[in-house]
Amino acid sequence: MKLLCTVSLLLLFFYDGFSQSKPVAKPVKQPIQGGYKITGFLKNAANRKIYLTESAFYKSRQQSDTTIANAKGQFSFNGKLDEASFFSIRVEGKNSPQYFFLENSPITITGNADSLWAMKVTGSKEENIRQKVQQMMLDTAIGNQYKRAELKYTNARATNDVNAMQAAVKDRQEVLNQEVKRVKKIIGTYSTSAVGVNVLSVLINMGDVAGADSLLTIMEANEIGKTLQAKFFRQQIDVMSRLNVGKLAPEFAQTDTLGNVIKLSSFKGKYVLVDFWASWCGPCREENPNLVQTYKTFKDKNFTIFSVSLDNNRQNWLNAIRKDHLTWSHVSDLKGWKNDVAQQYGINSVPANLLLDPTGKIIARNLRGEDLSKKIQELVQ
């Protein structure tokens, strides 16, 4: 089921896998003219490594810089950015990182390493905007409306009350429509900021590609539209626009678990769910039992699933297929997020899927659980 998206959820990418090697002392860097200088103090961070990591949408995960806090928990970073960008701070041995916008200016970070979520960042206009936007997105009234619609749907499903389920789906969609309108208003308010550009991801993930396209077009008339981040979203939107419902899904071919090359066109004549997933993706693994049940129910009714994995570890990929009992066709080039098909189809989050009719035309996107099985039931009955 499609859940409400918030800026706080979509902008906060919780990465792990940072280096845990022994800290090595680094020479103090001199400030870079026209760049940024971060001056930080974090309680309970004494003598620990501090990681500064860029997390921009248009870049792959990378460790940007590392330093060591002194005995008082003080640290600093110097550098220069091409444009304001999304970064995280993480303390060695502590919990999740905290995210913020960094730009070329003097930045101060203060807080407690044990509660980074409460750290204070000053000196960045973009970070000030991000905090305002995050508060605007945390609308408890809309969240509560969505929860009520979800509960209504769950109760109706338990009693197999079709009318009540349809009413709940309608209620849920109305809430989502409200959220789309609110997000558009927020982007319009901050359309000349890097934060405003990033919030386009909310519309894209909620399926309003046309709305994101319209707003980005306005941004492109200003300097903000010339940034790398804006250009990334333009590429994403253009790709997704070519993959709207009613368009033919582009041909692709990749290698399956046995080393055979499988083409999408080999499934013509059937309804096909092209599913993008990965063994490391929690929501994907949670959705897999629904896919298994859907496949069992409709595999003899002209329906199949064709899964593309964004894994980069072959054994993890194979283990997940076996453990989750995924008995349909699977392919991957084991390039992770750089999977050729994922890039061709503009996939920037998983799970994601497209439902194709027997001619290869896209008839639905990102169906989950009961919504997926209900749609296929309508098609094959």
C-alpha positions as CSV (number, residue, x, y, z in Angstrom):
1,M,0.0,0.0,0.0
2,K,1.1,3.5,-0.8
3,L,2.0,5.4,2.3
4,L,2.2,9.1,2.9
5,C,5.6,10.6,2.1
6,T,7.2,13.3,4.2
7,V,10.2,15.4,3.6
8,S,11.7,14.1,6.8
9,L,11.4,10.5,5.5
10,L,12.5,11.1,1.9
11,L,15.4,13.4,2.7
12,L,16.9,11.4,5.6
13,F,18.8,8.5,4.0
14,F,20.1,6.3,6.8
15,Y,23.3,4.8,5.4
16,D,25.5,2.2,7.1
17,G,28.7,0.5,6.1
18,F,31.0,3.3,7.0
19,S,34.7,2.5,7.6
20,Q,35.4,1.3,11.1
21,S,39.2,1.3,10.7
22,K,41.5,2.6,13.4
23,P,41.5,6.5,13.5
24,V,44.5,8.1,11.9
25,A,45.4,11.6,12.8
26,K,45.1,14.1,10.0
27,P,46.8,17.4,9.5
28,V,44.6,20.5,10.2
29,K,43.2,21.8,6.9
30,Q,43.3,25.5,6.1
31,P,40.1,27.2,5.2
32,I,39.4,27.2,1.4
33,Q,38.7,30.6,0.0
34,G,35.0,30.8,-0.9
35,G,34.3,27.4,0.6
36,Y,32.7,26.2,3.8
37,K,34.2,25.8,7.3
38,I,32.3,23.6,9.8
39,T,33.2,24.3,13.4
40,G,31.6,21.7,15.6
41,F,31.2,20.7,19.2
42,L,29.5,17.5,20.2
43,K,29.3,16.3,23.8
44,N,30.3,12.6,24.2
45,A,32.3,12.7,21.0
46,A,35.7,13.1,22.5
47,N,38.5,11.4,20.5
48,R,36.0,9.8,18.2
49,K,36.0,9.8,14.4
50,I,33.5,12.2,12.8
51,Y,32.2,11.4,9.4
52,L,31.0,14.0,7.0
53,T,29.1,12.3,4.1
54,E,27.4,13.8,1.0
55,S,24.0,12.3,0.3
56,A,22.8,14.2,-2.8
57,F,20.3,12.4,-5.0
58,Y,22.5,12.8,-8.0
59,K,25.5,11.1,-6.5
60,S,26.3,7.6,-5.3
61,R,26.9,7.1,-1.6
62,Q,30.4,8.3,-0.7
63,Q,32.4,9.2,2.3
64,S,33.4,12.8,1.8
65,D,35.6,13.6,4.7
66,T,36.7,12.3,8.1
67,T,38.3,13.9,11.1
68,I,38.8,13.2,14.8
69,A,37.2,15.2,17.6
70,N,39.6,16.4,20.3
71,A,39.3,15.6,24.0
72,K,36.6,18.3,24.4
73,G,34.5,17.0,21.5
74,Q,35.5,19.8,19.1
75,F,36.1,19.2,15.4
76,S,36.2,21.0,12.1
77,F,35.9,20.4,8.4
78,N,36.9,22.6,5.4
79,G,35.9,22.3,1.8
80,K,34.3,23.8,-1.2
81,L,31.0,22.8,-2.9
82,D,29.9,23.3,-6.5
83,E,26.4,23.9,-5.0
84,A,24.5,23.6,-1.7
85,S,24.0,19.9,-1.0
86,F,22.6,17.4,1.5
87,F,25.1,15.9,4.0
88,S,25.2,13.8,7.1
89,I,27.3,13.9,10.3
90,R,28.0,10.6,12.0
91,V,30.0,9.8,15.1
92,E,32.1,6.7,15.4
93,G,30.4,4.1,17.6
94,K,27.2,6.0,18.0
95,N,23.7,5.5,16.5
96,S,22.2,6.9,13.3
97,P,23.6,9.9,11.5
98,Q,22.0,13.3,11.3
99,Y,21.3,15.1,8.0
100,F,21.5,18.8,7.1
101,F,22.1,21.1,4.1
102,L,25.7,22.3,3.7
103,E,26.7,25.3,1.6
104,N,29.8,27.5,1.2
105,S,29.7,29.6,4.4
106,P,30.8,29.4,8.0
107,I,28.8,26.6,9.6
108,T,28.5,25.8,13.3
109,I,27.3,22.4,14.6
110,T,26.6,21.9,18.3
111,G,24.9,19.1,20.2
112,N,25.3,15.7,21.8
113,A,26.7,12.6,20.0
114,D,24.2,10.5,21.8
115,S,21.2,12.4,20.4
116,L,22.4,13.8,17.1
117,W,18.8,14.3,15.9
118,A,18.7,17.3,18.3
119,M,21.9,18.9,17.1
120,K,21.8,22.6,16.1
121,V,23.2,23.8,12.7
122,T,23.6,27.5,12.1
123,G,25.1,29.5,9.2
124,S,23.3,27.7,6.4
125,K,20.3,29.4,4.8
126,E,19.4,26.2,3.0
127,E,19.4,24.3,6.3
128,N,17.2,26.9,7.9
129,I,14.7,26.3,5.0
130,R,15.0,22.6,5.4
131,Q,14.0,22.8,9.0
132,K,11.0,25.0,8.2
133,V,9.9,22.6,5.4
134,Q,10.3,19.6,7.7
135,Q,8.0,21.2,10.2
136,M,5.5,22.1,7.5
137,M,5.5,18.5,6.3
138,L,4.9,17.1,9.8
139,D,1.1,17.6,9.6
140,T,-0.4,15.4,12.2
141,A,-4.0,16.0,11.0
142,I,-3.3,14.6,7.5
143,G,-1.3,11.7,9.1
144,N,-4.2,10.9,11.4
145,Q,-6.6,10.9,8.5
146,Y,-4.5,8.5,6.6
147,K,-4.2,6.2,9.6
148,R,-8.0,6.1,10.0
149,A,-8.3,5.2,6.3
150,E,-5.8,2.4,6.7
151,L,-7.6,1.1,9.8
152,K,-10.9,1.2,8.0
153,Y,-9.4,-0.8,5.1
154,T,-7.8,-3.4,7.4
155,N,-11.1,-3.9,9.3
156,A,-13.1,-4.2,6.0
157,R,-10.6,-6.7,4.6
158,A,-10.8,-8.8,7.7
159,T,-14.6,-9.2,7.2
160,N,-14.3,-9.3,3.4
161,D,-16.6,-6.3,3.1
162,V,-15.9,-5.2,-0.5
163,N,-18.0,-2.0,-0.3
164,A,-16.2,-0.9,2.9
165,M,-12.8,-1.7,1.3
166,Q,-13.6,0.4,-1.7
167,A,-14.7,3.3,0.5
168,A,-11.5,3.0,2.5
169,V,-9.4,3.1,-0.6
170,K,-11.3,6.2,-1.7
171,D,-10.7,7.9,1.6
172,R,-7.0,7.0,1.4
173,Q,-6.7,8.5,-2.1
174,E,-8.4,11.7,-1.0
175,V,-5.8,12.1,1.8
176,L,-3.0,11.4,-0.7
177,N,-4.5,14.1,-3.0
178,Q,-4.4,16.6,-0.1
179,E,-0.8,15.7,0.5
180,V,0.1,16.2,-3.1
181,K,-1.5,19.7,-3.1
182,R,0.3,20.6,0.1
183,V,3.7,19.5,-1.2
184,K,3.2,21.5,-4.4
185,K,2.5,24.6,-2.4
186,I,5.7,24.0,-0.3
187,I,7.8,23.6,-3.4
188,G,6.3,26.7,-4.9
189,T,7.1,28.7,-1.8
190,Y,10.8,27.6,-1.9
191,S,11.2,27.2,-5.6
192,T,14.5,29.2,-5.7
193,S,16.2,27.0,-3.0
194,A,18.1,23.7,-3.1
195,V,15.6,22.4,-0.6
196,G,12.7,23.2,-2.9
197,V,14.4,21.2,-5.7
198,N,14.9,18.2,-3.3
199,V,11.3,18.2,-2.3
200,L,10.5,17.4,-5.9
201,S,11.4,13.8,-4.9
202,V,8.3,13.7,-2.8
203,L,6.1,14.4,-5.8
204,I,8.0,11.9,-7.9
205,N,7.7,9.2,-5.2
206,M,4.0,9.9,-4.8
207,G,3.5,9.4,-8.6
208,D,2.8,13.0,-9.6
209,V,5.5,13.1,-12.3
210,A,3.5,15.7,-14.3
211,G,3.3,18.0,-11.2
212,A,7.0,17.6,-10.6
213,D,7.7,18.4,-14.3
214,S,5.6,21.6,-14.2
215,L,7.3,22.9,-11.0
216,L,10.8,22.0,-12.3
217,T,10.1,23.9,-15.5
218,I,9.5,27.0,-13.4
219,M,12.7,26.4,-11.5
220,E,14.6,26.0,-14.8
221,A,13.9,29.6,-15.6
222,N,16.1,30.6,-12.6
223,E,19.6,29.9,-11.5
224,I,18.4,27.1,-9.2
225,G,17.3,25.2,-12.3
226,K,20.9,25.0,-13.5
227,T,22.2,23.1,-10.5
228,L,23.3,19.5,-10.8
229,Q,20.5,18.4,-8.5
230,A,17.8,20.1,-10.7
231,K,19.4,18.5,-13.8
232,F,19.3,15.1,-12.2
233,F,15.5,15.5,-11.5
234,R,15.0,16.7,-15.1
235,Q,16.6,13.5,-16.3
236,Q,14.5,11.4,-13.9
237,I,11.3,13.1,-14.8
238,D,11.9,12.8,-18.6
239,V,12.6,9.1,-18.2
240,M,9.5,8.5,-16.1
241,S,7.4,10.6,-18.5
242,R,8.3,8.1,-21.2
243,L,7.1,5.4,-18.9
244,N,3.7,6.8,-18.1
245,V,0.7,4.5,-18.1
246,G,-0.3,3.9,-21.7
247,K,3.3,3.9,-23.0
248,L,5.1,0.7,-24.2
249,A,7.7,-0.5,-21.8
250,P,11.2,-0.2,-23.3
251,E,12.9,-3.5,-24.2
252,F,15.7,-4.7,-21.9
253,A,17.7,-7.8,-21.3
254,Q,19.8,-9.0,-18.4
255,T,21.4,-12.2,-17.1
256,D,19.4,-14.6,-14.9
257,T,20.6,-16.7,-12.0
258,L,21.8,-19.4,-14.3
259,G,23.7,-17.1,-16.6
260,N,21.1,-17.0,-19.4
261,V,20.1,-13.6,-21.0
262,I,16.4,-13.0,-20.6
263,K,14.6,-10.3,-22.6
264,L,11.5,-8.5,-21.5
265,S,9.9,-9.2,-24.9
266,S,10.1,-12.9,-24.2
267,F,7.0,-12.4,-21.9
268,K,4.8,-10.8,-24.5
269,G,1.4,-12.3,-24.6
270,K,1.2,-12.3,-20.8
271,Y,0.4,-9.7,-18.1
272,V,3.8,-9.1,-16.6
273,L,4.8,-7.4,-13.3
274,V,8.3,-5.9,-13.8
275,D,9.5,-5.8,-10.2
276,F,12.6,-3.8,-9.0
277,W,13.9,-5.0,-5.7
278,A,17.1,-6.0,-3.7
279,S,18.0,-8.5,-1.0
280,W,19.1,-5.6,1.2
281,C,15.8,-3.7,0.9
282,G,13.6,-4.2,4.0
283,P,10.3,-3.0,2.4
284,C,11.0,-5.3,-0.6
285,R,11.4,-8.3,1.5
286,E,8.3,-7.4,3.4
287,E,6.3,-7.2,0.2
288,N,7.7,-10.5,-1.2
289,P,5.1,-12.7,0.6
290,N,2.4,-10.7,-1.2
291,L,4.1,-11.3,-4.5
292,V,4.4,-15.0,-3.8
293,Q,0.7,-15.3,-3.1
294,T,-0.2,-13.2,-6.1
295,Y,2.0,-15.3,-8.4
296,K,0.6,-18.6,-7.0
297,T,-3.0,-17.3,-7.6
298,F,-2.6,-16.0,-11.1
299,K,0.4,-17.8,-12.7
300,D,-1.9,-20.1,-14.6
301,K,-4.1,-17.2,-15.7
302,N,-1.7,-15.5,-18.2
303,F,0.3,-13.6,-15.5
304,T,3.9,-13.7,-14.5
305,I,6.6,-11.7,-12.6
306,F,9.9,-10.6,-14.0
307,S,12.2,-9.3,-11.2
308,V,15.2,-7.0,-11.6
309,S,17.5,-6.9,-8.6
310,L,19.6,-3.9,-7.6
311,D,22.0,-6.2,-5.7
312,N,25.7,-6.1,-6.0
313,N,26.4,-9.4,-4.2
314,R,25.4,-12.5,-6.1
315,Q,25.2,-14.8,-3.1
316,N,23.0,-12.4,-1.1
317,W,20.7,-12.1,-4.2
318,L,20.5,-15.9,-4.6
319,N,19.9,-16.5,-0.9
320,A,17.1,-14.0,-0.8
321,I,15.4,-15.6,-3.8
322,R,15.6,-19.0,-2.2
323,K,14.6,-17.9,1.3
324,D,11.6,-15.9,0.1
325,H,10.5,-18.6,-2.3
326,L,10.5,-16.4,-5.3
327,T,9.9,-18.9,-8.1
328,W,9.6,-16.6,-11.1
329,S,12.3,-15.2,-13.5
330,H,15.0,-13.1,-11.9
331,V,17.8,-11.0,-13.6
332,S,20.5,-8.6,-12.4
333,D,23.8,-7.2,-13.6
334,L,24.9,-6.9,-9.9
335,K,25.8,-3.2,-10.3
336,G,23.6,-2.2,-7.3
337,W,22.0,1.3,-7.8
338,K,23.8,1.5,-11.1
339,N,21.9,-1.4,-12.6
340,D,21.5,-0.7,-16.3
341,V,17.7,-1.4,-16.3
342,A,17.1,0.6,-13.2
343,Q,18.8,3.6,-14.8
344,Q,16.9,3.0,-18.0
345,Y,13.6,3.0,-16.1
346,G,14.5,5.9,-13.8
347,I,14.3,3.8,-10.6
348,N,15.6,5.8,-7.6
349,S,13.8,3.8,-4.9
350,V,12.8,0.2,-4.3
351,P,10.5,-1.6,-4.2
352,A,9.1,-0.3,-7.5
353,N,7.1,-2.0,-10.2
354,L,5.3,-1.7,-13.5
355,L,2.4,-3.8,-14.6
356,L,2.4,-4.5,-18.4
357,D,-0.5,-5.9,-20.5
358,P,0.1,-8.7,-23.1
359,T,1.3,-6.2,-25.7
360,G,4.0,-4.7,-23.4
361,K,2.0,-1.6,-22.6
362,I,2.3,-0.1,-19.1
363,I,-1.2,-0.3,-17.4
364,A,-0.2,0.5,-13.8
365,R,2.7,1.5,-11.6
366,N,3.8,0.6,-8.0
367,L,0.9,-1.7,-7.0
368,R,1.3,-3.4,-3.7
369,G,-0.4,-6.1,-1.7
370,E,-4.2,-6.2,-2.1
371,D,-4.1,-3.5,-4.7
372,L,-2.0,-5.6,-7.0
373,S,-4.0,-8.8,-6.7
374,K,-7.2,-6.9,-7.1
375,K,-6.0,-5.2,-10.3
376,I,-4.8,-8.5,-11.8
377,Q,-8.1,-10.2,-10.8
378,E,-9.9,-7.5,-12.8
379,L,-7.7,-8.1,-15.8
380,V,-7.7,-11.9,-16.0
381,Q,-11.3,-12.7,-15.0
